[in-house]
């Protein structure tokens, strides 16, 4: 019996708590209308709210039923359903036909779910969502262009082709690109040739013989060889001549050897800054005139650029992630492969270029191109039959060996940058200033420092340097 009374008391207490606690979901759809002009009533499209009047009414009227539909639940309760985006007026009259109030009913798209999805998919982004007529308006500042596009794509799901974008991208949106071209080229060439000359009189007649290979096999070379002189027609860096007499026969032997080595190093480091999404171009070099034949035999001149070229379009896609569309090239004139036509001599171009799209973070680097070339060639020549004679046949043979190796690497580094004050930037001209006539003619100074040179900041650090000692790159 006591347990029964206790249970009844608990149930009564729970019922009291439930009736006294406010229902937030119900409060959001409840409006109280008082006599006079009320504030605007916001109704989501395809959803309904319940409106209560503080006075009993007898008649309801809606100005545009296509925007909102109404019905009475009691003499003080009104059911309002949003049908289409727009603004209309709800009129409430009492039993005497007197006006109780006019209520502006604004029906807009339901964006509560869209706001929740924005918070879930793009947390931390300050995006404001509003409705305008039957569309959605997005405003605020987002951290990257990629997140801005995600917000627009999501809004299109809720209001296709009715999304207005007032958002802006914040943060750093300028990219500095550093490109390094490094090329090493090595050439090795070796050759060995021999020539033999005989002269004298035997068997009652003159004897004259010159055999061998390479450029000493000429009549002028025979006389020089037998006279003990290295032939003037030799093109080799090393030549050795020796001879002897065998009775009435003069014998001259010329051995020629050539070894050539060469190393070439090419290094270029162009730097360029551009706004995200904008194209930037860089050219350090010149333009070479090329004749072009036209109709009627006329010749015009077109100019072809050469040097260090850099074209790129940076895009900051998400915070510090950078998408780069890049074209880089290094070109130079190559007279050895030129062509001549119509009286004009046109040099060829030696060009190394790369075109690609990469994605990297702030400060990271990519080796976007690499080339390893190893060209080998050897040539052997000899006098027929005589070159096949053992031992002595070496005097009638020549050998030529050539090998060319080159390696090219292109490395790109991207940085997100911001502007700075002009006084902290250093220029190459900050190191020196032109000398006075006294210092130039009497003291022999070609440059000097003075009060016009900055002494503080980054420019001051550069200005402290001088031109004493070695400069440039040292290759061992």
Buried (B, 14 or more C-beta within 10 A) or exposed (E): EEEEEEEEEEEEEEEEEEEEEEEEEEEEBEBEBEBEEBEEBBBBBEEBBEBEBEBEBBEBEBBBEEBBEBEBEEEBBBEBBBBEBBBBBBBBBBEEEEEBBBBBBBBBBBBEEBEEBBEEEBEEBEBEBEBBEBBBBBBBBBBBBBBBEBBBEBBEEBBEEBBBBEBEBEBBBBBBBBBBBBBBBBBBBBBBBBBBBBBBEEEEEEEEEBBBBBBBBBEEBBBBBBEEEBBEEBEBEEBEBEBEEEEEBBBBBBBBBBEEEEEEEBEBEBEBEBEBBEEBEBBEBEEBEBBEEEEEEEEEEEEEEBBBBBBBBBBBBBBBBBBBBBBBBBBBBEEEEEEEEEEEEBBEBEEBEBEBEBBBEBEBEBEBBEEEEEEEEEEEEBBEEBBEEEEEBBBBBBBBBBBBBBBBBBBBBBBBEEEEEEEEEBEEEBBBBEBEEEBBEEEEEEEBBEEEBBEEBBBBEBBEEEEEEEEEEEEE
